[in-house]
Amino acid sequence: MKTLRLKAALLLLFTLCAAIASAQRQVRTVPLEEIRLSDPCILADSATQMYYMTGTGGLLWKSPDLKMWTGPYNVVEIDTASWMGPRPMIWAAELHHYKGKYYYFATFTNRDMFIGTVRGNRIERRACHVLVSDRPDGPYVPMQDKTYLPADAPTLDGTLWVDLDGKPYMVYCGEWLKNWNGTIEKIELKPDLSGSVGEGKVLFRASDSPWSREREDGVETFNKVTDGPWLFRTATGRLGMLWTSWVYKDYTQGVAYSESGTLDGPWVQEKEPVTPPNYGHSMLFRTFEGQWKMSVHSHKSVNGHYVRIPCLFDVDLSGDRLVVKN
C-alpha cells in the first residue's frame, strides 16, 4: 500500500538524519538555510536574549538573531532503564518555558519494542514524553512518571497548552498506524508537568479535514495522517490549532478553530491549507522585537537527496484568524 511505503520511507529518513546528526557533533556556526532539520521548534528566551531551536534528532541550536545558528548541542539525558531503551529515536522535540523551568516535549521511539500488528504492519513502541531543565540549553532530564500516555497506542508530536481552566495539557497525535484514522487528542498534565492525569480525549480526526487527500487502491479519500499540532490565540482571543497532513504526495499544513474557545471545541477545519505545498509541522513564536513568526520545515530535493530545511514565515495574528504573510 502506498501509504505504508511512504511511512517506511519516512522512518528510514528519520533514522538517516539521526545518524548524520550523531556524526556531526562538532559545533559550528551556519545560516539557517544550511541546517538540515525536521519539525523545527524555536524558543525565544527573554532571560538570555537568545533563540533556541530543536526538532527531530533531539539536538539544539542557538542564535542571537535568527540568522546565524551555533550548534548542534546534545542536551537530552535518557533513562536507559525505561521503556525507551538505550538509543531511542527522538522526533518533533519542542522547548517550553513554564513556571520558571524549561520543558522538553518530544516523541521517543524504541525500535526494538513492538506493541502489536495492524493490517500486517508491526507497530513500534512510540510515545510522547516530557523532560525538564533549569536552563534553556539543558541538560533536559526525565521527571517522575515514566509513562505519560498508554503503552499500547502509538502517540507522537506532543505539545503544551494551558487552557482557560488554568490547567496544563498535552495535545498530541494518536498515530494512524493503529486506528487507521489519525487523531488529535488532549490529556491533562500534573501542575509541574511531571506526569499525566486521567485519560486522553479525542479532539478531532484526520477524516474531519476537507483538504487532506490520498488515493487508496485507486479511490480518493481523506489522508490518514495527523502531525504536529500547535495551539495559538489570535488578538481577539480565538483559539486555533495548526496541524499537518498530506495532499497526495505533498506534506501540507492546515488550521482549525475552536468554537468554544477551549480545547474541547468543537473544532472547525478551514477549507484550504494555510501554507504552500511541502511546508509543514510548524510552530509559532514571537521575536524579541514583537513580530510573530512561524517556524516550519520544507521538503526539498538537493543533489538527488530528499532533505528537510527549517525556514521562517511572518505571521499576522492581529485579527480573528491566522494569516501567513510571506
Long-range contacts (C-beta under 8 A, 24 or more apart in sequence): 1-216, 1-217, 2-214, 2-215, 2-216, 3-214, 3-216, 3-224, 4-121, 6-246, 7-177, 13-306, 14-38, 14-56, 14-89, 14-91, 15-89, 17-56, 17-57, 17-308, 18-56, 18-57, 18-89, 18-90, 21-57, 21-59, 21-72, 24-72, 25-72, 25-74, 27-70, 27-71, 27-72, 27-73, 28-70, 28-71, 29-68, 29-69, 29-70, 30-68, 30-69, 31-67, 31-68, 31-69, 32-63, 32-66, 32-67, 32-68, 32-69, 32-310, 32-311, 32-312, 33-309, 33-311, 35-61, 35-69, 35-309, 35-310, 36-307, 36-308, 36-309, 37-61, 37-297, 37-308, 37-309, 37-310, 38-91, 38-92, 38-281, 38-297, 38-308, 39-91, 39-92, 39-93, 39-157, 39-228, 39-281, 39-297, 40-283, 40-295, 40-296, 40-297, 40-310, 41-92, 41-93, 41-94, 41-95, 41-283, 41-295, 42-66, 42-283, 42-285, 42-293, 42-295, 43-95, 43-96, 43-97, 43-102, 43-136, 43-285, 44-285, 44-286, 44-287, 44-288, 45-97, 45-136, 46-288, 47-136, 48-136, 49-288, 50-136, 52-95, 52-136, 52-137, 53-295, 53-310, 54-93, 54-94, 54-95, 54-104, 55-92, 55-93, 55-297, 55-310, 56-90, 56-91, 56-92, 56-93, 57-90, 57-93, 58-90, 58-93, 58-106, 60-137, 60-138, 62-137, 66-287, 66-293, 66-312, 73-137, 73-138, 75-104, 75-133, 75-137, 75-138, 75-139, 75-140, 76-104, 76-106, 76-131, 76-138, 76-139, 76-140, 77-131, 77-139, 77-140, 77-141, 77-142, 78-142, 79-142, 79-146, 82-142, 82-146, 83-110, 83-113, 83-125, 83-127, 83-146, 83-147, 83-151, 84-108, 84-110, 84-129, 85-110, 85-112, 85-113, 91-156, 91-157, 92-156, 92-157, 92-158, 92-228, 92-281, 94-158, 94-159, 94-160, 94-283, 95-136, 96-160, 97-136, 98-160, 98-162, 98-168, 98-193, 99-192, 101-132, 101-133, 101-134, 102-132, 102-133, 102-134, 102-135, 102-136, 102-138, 102-140, 103-130, 103-131, 103-132, 103-133, 103-140, 103-160, 103-193, 104-130, 104-131, 104-132, 104-133, 104-138, 104-140, 105-129, 105-130, 105-158, 105-159, 105-160, 105-170, 106-131, 106-158, 107-155, 107-156, 107-157, 107-158, 115-151, 115-152, 115-153, 115-154, 116-152, 116-178, 118-177, 118-178, 118-180, 119-180, 121-177, 123-154, 123-175, 123-177, 123-178, 124-154, 125-151, 125-154, 126-154, 126-155, 126-156, 126-175, 127-151, 127-154, 127-155, 127-156, 128-155, 128-156, 128-157, 128-158, 128-170, 128-172, 129-158, 130-158, 130-170, 130-189, 130-193, 130-194, 132-193, 132-194, 143-192, 143-193, 143-194, 143-195, 144-194, 144-195, 145-190, 145-194, 145-195, 145-196, 148-187, 148-189, 148-195, 148-196, 149-187, 149-196, 149-200, 150-200, 153-178, 154-178, 155-185, 156-227, 157-227, 157-228, 157-229, 157-281, 159-229, 159-230, 159-231, 159-283, 160-189, 160-193, 161-186, 161-231, 161-263, 163-262, 163-263, 164-261, 164-262, 165-262, 168-193, 169-263, 170-196, 171-203, 171-229, 171-231, 171-241, 171-263, 172-200, 172-229, 173-226, 173-227, 173-228, 173-229, 174-200, 174-202, 174-226, 176-206, 176-224, 176-225, 176-226, 180-224, 181-205, 181-206, 181-207, 181-222, 181-224, 182-206, 182-224, 182-225, 182-226, 182-227, 182-245, 183-226, 184-226, 184-229, 184-241, 184-243, 184-267, 186-263, 201-264, 203-263, 203-264, 203-265, 203-267, 204-256, 204-265, 204-267, 204-269, 206-245, 208-267, 208-269, 209-245, 209-254, 209-269, 210-269, 210-271, 211-245, 211-247, 211-252, 211-254, 211-269, 211-270, 211-271, 211-272, 211-273, 212-245, 212-246, 212-247, 212-252, 212-254, 213-246, 213-247, 213-248, 214-246, 214-248, 215-248, 223-247, 227-280, 227-281, 228-253, 228-280, 228-281, 228-282, 228-283, 230-282, 230-283, 230-284, 231-263, 232-284, 232-317, 232-322, 233-317, 234-317, 234-318, 234-319, 234-320, 234-321, 234-322, 235-317, 235-318, 235-319, 235-320, 236-319, 236-320, 237-261, 238-320, 238-321, 239-263, 240-321, 240-322, 241-267, 242-274, 242-282, 242-283, 242-284, 242-322, 244-280, 244-281, 244-282, 247-273, 247-277, 250-277, 250-278, 250-299, 251-277, 251-278, 251-279, 251-280, 251-281, 251-299, 252-277, 252-278, 252-279, 252-280, 253-279, 253-280, 253-281, 253-282, 253-296, 255-321, 255-322, 257-321, 274-322, 274-324, 275-313, 275-324, 279-311, 282-313, 284-315, 284-317, 292-316, 292-317, 294-324
